[in-house]
Amino acid sequence: MPDWCANRIRITVPACLQADLEAWVSGAEYPYYKRAINQSIRLFIAVVAGWLKPAIEMYYLPYPALTANGWTEPSEAALALVRGSPYLGEMRGLIKPAVTLSTKCYRTTGIAGLTWDAPWAPPVEPVMEALSGRWGCTIDHWFSDAGSDFCSYRRYEEGVW
Protein backbone atom coordinates (compact mmCIF):
# COMPACT_ATOMS: atom_id res chain seq x y z
CA MET A 1 0.00 0.00 0.00
CA PRO A 2 1.44 3.39 -0.88
CA ASP A 3 2.47 5.86 1.80
CA TRP A 4 0.24 8.49 0.26
CA CYS A 5 -1.83 8.71 -2.87
CA ALA A 6 -4.21 11.13 -4.50
CA ASN A 7 -6.85 10.63 -7.12
CA ARG A 8 -8.81 13.61 -8.41
CA ILE A 9 -11.38 13.49 -11.17
CA ARG A 10 -13.21 16.48 -12.62
CA ILE A 11 -16.14 15.75 -14.92
CA THR A 12 -17.47 18.51 -17.17
CA VAL A 13 -20.88 17.59 -18.51
CA PRO A 14 -23.60 19.56 -20.31
CA ALA A 15 -25.91 21.24 -17.80
CA CYS A 16 -28.91 19.22 -18.99
CA LEU A 17 -27.17 16.01 -17.83
CA GLN A 18 -25.75 17.29 -14.53
CA ALA A 19 -28.43 15.86 -12.20
CA ASP A 20 -28.51 12.50 -13.99
CA LEU A 21 -24.73 12.18 -13.84
CA GLU A 22 -24.61 13.06 -10.14
CA ALA A 23 -27.26 10.44 -9.35
CA TRP A 24 -25.39 7.85 -11.43
CA VAL A 25 -21.98 8.56 -9.89
CA SER A 26 -23.34 8.45 -6.35
CA GLY A 27 -24.92 5.06 -6.99
CA ALA A 28 -28.44 6.39 -6.46
CA GLU A 29 -29.39 5.48 -10.01
CA TYR A 30 -28.85 2.27 -11.93
CA PRO A 31 -26.36 0.77 -12.99
CA TYR A 32 -24.53 0.95 -9.67
CA TYR A 33 -21.30 0.84 -11.64
CA LYS A 34 -18.94 0.74 -8.66
CA ARG A 35 -20.30 -2.59 -7.51
CA ALA A 36 -20.41 -4.05 -11.01
CA ILE A 37 -16.83 -3.11 -11.80
CA ASN A 38 -15.51 -4.45 -8.49
CA GLN A 39 -17.39 -7.71 -8.89
CA SER A 40 -16.18 -8.20 -12.45
CA ILE A 41 -12.56 -7.55 -11.47
CA ARG A 42 -12.80 -10.05 -8.63
CA LEU A 43 -14.33 -12.69 -10.90
CA PHE A 44 -11.57 -12.12 -13.43
CA ILE A 45 -8.83 -12.47 -10.79
CA ALA A 46 -10.44 -15.59 -9.32
CA VAL A 47 -10.51 -17.29 -12.73
CA VAL A 48 -6.94 -16.30 -13.66
CA ALA A 49 -5.73 -17.52 -10.26
CA GLY A 50 -7.53 -20.85 -10.77
CA TRP A 51 -9.87 -20.40 -7.77
CA LEU A 52 -12.81 -20.63 -10.13
CA LYS A 53 -13.02 -22.63 -13.36
CA PRO A 54 -15.71 -22.82 -16.04
CA ALA A 55 -17.88 -25.92 -16.40
CA ILE A 56 -16.96 -26.36 -20.06
CA GLU A 57 -13.77 -26.19 -22.08
CA MET A 58 -13.32 -22.57 -23.09
CA TYR A 59 -10.70 -20.42 -24.77
CA TYR A 60 -10.81 -16.70 -24.16
CA LEU A 61 -9.03 -15.06 -27.09
CA PRO A 62 -8.59 -11.52 -25.63
CA TYR A 63 -6.75 -12.92 -22.60
CA PRO A 64 -5.77 -16.61 -22.91
CA ALA A 65 -4.54 -16.80 -19.30
CA LEU A 66 -8.15 -16.42 -18.22
CA THR A 67 -8.92 -20.00 -19.19
CA ALA A 68 -5.42 -21.48 -18.89
CA ASN A 69 -6.34 -23.39 -15.71
CA GLY A 70 -8.77 -25.58 -17.64
CA TRP A 71 -12.29 -26.47 -16.64
CA THR A 72 -14.02 -28.44 -13.93
CA GLU A 73 -17.05 -30.62 -13.34
CA PRO A 74 -20.37 -28.77 -13.65
CA SER A 75 -21.37 -27.06 -10.44
CA GLU A 76 -23.57 -24.09 -9.70
CA ALA A 77 -20.50 -21.81 -9.47
CA ALA A 78 -18.85 -23.17 -12.64
CA LEU A 79 -22.07 -22.89 -14.64
CA ALA A 80 -22.60 -19.32 -13.40
CA LEU A 81 -19.15 -18.43 -14.70
CA VAL A 82 -19.97 -19.88 -18.13
CA ARG A 83 -23.18 -17.82 -18.28
CA GLY A 84 -21.25 -14.67 -17.34
CA SER A 85 -18.26 -15.23 -19.63
CA PRO A 86 -19.66 -13.39 -22.70
CA TYR A 87 -19.42 -10.16 -20.69
CA LEU A 88 -15.81 -10.59 -19.53
CA GLY A 89 -13.33 -8.16 -21.00
CA GLU A 90 -15.92 -5.86 -22.51
CA MET A 91 -17.10 -2.50 -21.26
CA ARG A 92 -20.59 -3.86 -20.83
CA GLY A 93 -20.41 -3.35 -17.07
CA LEU A 94 -22.10 0.00 -17.53
CA ILE A 95 -25.38 -1.36 -18.92
CA LYS A 96 -28.24 -2.89 -16.96
CA PRO A 97 -28.23 -6.49 -18.34
CA ALA A 98 -24.50 -6.87 -17.73
CA VAL A 99 -24.71 -5.47 -14.19
CA THR A 100 -27.58 -7.81 -13.35
CA LEU A 101 -25.71 -10.81 -14.80
CA SER A 102 -22.44 -9.81 -13.14
CA THR A 103 -24.12 -9.55 -9.73
CA LYS A 104 -25.90 -12.89 -10.16
CA CYS A 105 -22.69 -14.59 -11.31
CA TYR A 106 -20.71 -13.02 -8.46
CA ARG A 107 -23.16 -14.22 -5.83
CA THR A 108 -23.56 -17.69 -7.29
CA THR A 109 -19.83 -18.39 -7.63
CA GLY A 110 -19.12 -17.64 -3.98
CA ILE A 111 -16.37 -15.15 -4.85
CA ALA A 112 -17.92 -12.65 -2.44
CA GLY A 113 -16.73 -14.83 0.45
CA LEU A 114 -13.03 -14.51 -0.47
CA THR A 115 -10.77 -12.02 1.30
CA TRP A 116 -9.38 -9.31 -0.96
CA ASP A 117 -6.42 -7.01 -0.37
CA ALA A 118 -6.29 -4.42 -3.12
CA PRO A 119 -3.53 -1.81 -3.44
CA TRP A 120 -4.47 1.62 -4.71
CA ALA A 121 -4.46 2.16 -8.46
CA PRO A 122 -5.99 4.77 -10.74
CA PRO A 123 -8.97 3.72 -12.90
CA VAL A 124 -7.89 2.12 -16.16
CA GLU A 125 -8.27 4.06 -19.41
CA PRO A 126 -11.12 1.95 -20.89
CA VAL A 127 -13.28 2.68 -17.85
CA MET A 128 -12.69 6.42 -18.07
CA GLU A 129 -13.21 6.37 -21.85
CA ALA A 130 -16.50 4.53 -21.41
CA LEU A 131 -17.68 7.01 -18.78
CA SER A 132 -16.85 10.04 -20.89
CA GLY A 133 -18.42 8.40 -23.94
CA ARG A 134 -21.55 7.37 -22.04
CA TRP A 135 -22.18 10.91 -20.78
CA GLY A 136 -20.72 12.83 -23.74
CA CYS A 137 -18.51 14.73 -21.33
CA THR A 138 -14.92 15.66 -20.58
CA ILE A 139 -13.09 13.99 -17.70
CA ASP A 140 -9.86 15.44 -16.35
CA HIS A 141 -8.08 12.90 -14.14
CA TRP A 142 -5.03 13.64 -11.99
CA PHE A 143 -3.46 10.89 -9.91
CA SER A 144 -0.28 10.45 -7.91
CA ASP A 145 1.35 8.04 -5.51
CA ALA A 146 4.17 9.45 -3.40
CA GLY A 147 5.10 5.96 -2.17
CA SER A 148 5.83 4.80 -5.72
CA ASP A 149 7.09 8.20 -6.86
CA PHE A 150 4.76 8.73 -9.81
CA CYS A 151 2.05 11.14 -10.88
CA SER A 152 0.13 11.63 -14.08
CA TYR A 153 -2.78 13.33 -15.81
CA ARG A 154 -5.26 12.08 -18.39
CA ARG A 155 -8.05 13.87 -20.25
CA TYR A 156 -10.95 11.96 -21.80
CA GLU A 157 -13.33 13.69 -24.18
CA GLU A 158 -16.51 11.94 -25.23
CA GLY A 159 -15.00 8.46 -25.12
CA VAL A 160 -11.51 9.29 -26.39
CA TRP A 161 -8.25 9.58 -24.42
Secondary structure, DSSP 8 states (H G I E B T S, - for coil): --S-EEEEEEEE--GGGHHHHHHHHHTSSTT-HHHHHHHHHHHHHHHHTTSS--SS----TT-GGGGTT------HHHHHHHHHGGGTTSTTTTSHHHHHHHHHHHHHHTGGGS----------HHHHHHHHHHHT-EEEEEEEETTTTEEEEEEEETTB-
